[in-house]
């Protein structure tokens, strides 16, 4: 995962660059989770098959 790999670079890149990139990676991670849940909800509504990992299904 990019977030974990980037965290390993702390102290090896300038602090301002590290913080800016870290914030973007974390934002991307949250957006990808939300998009995953939207897709799961769509397919649940079409098929009635729940997510096998018990992830969020929107009402």
GIMO-V361209 format. One line per field, one symbol per residue. burial: + if it has 24 or more other C-alpha atoms within 12 Angstrom, else -. A space follows every 10 residues. Layout:
# GIMO-V361209
burial=???
This chain:
# GIMO-V361209
burial=---------- ---------- -+-------- ---------+ ---------- ------+--
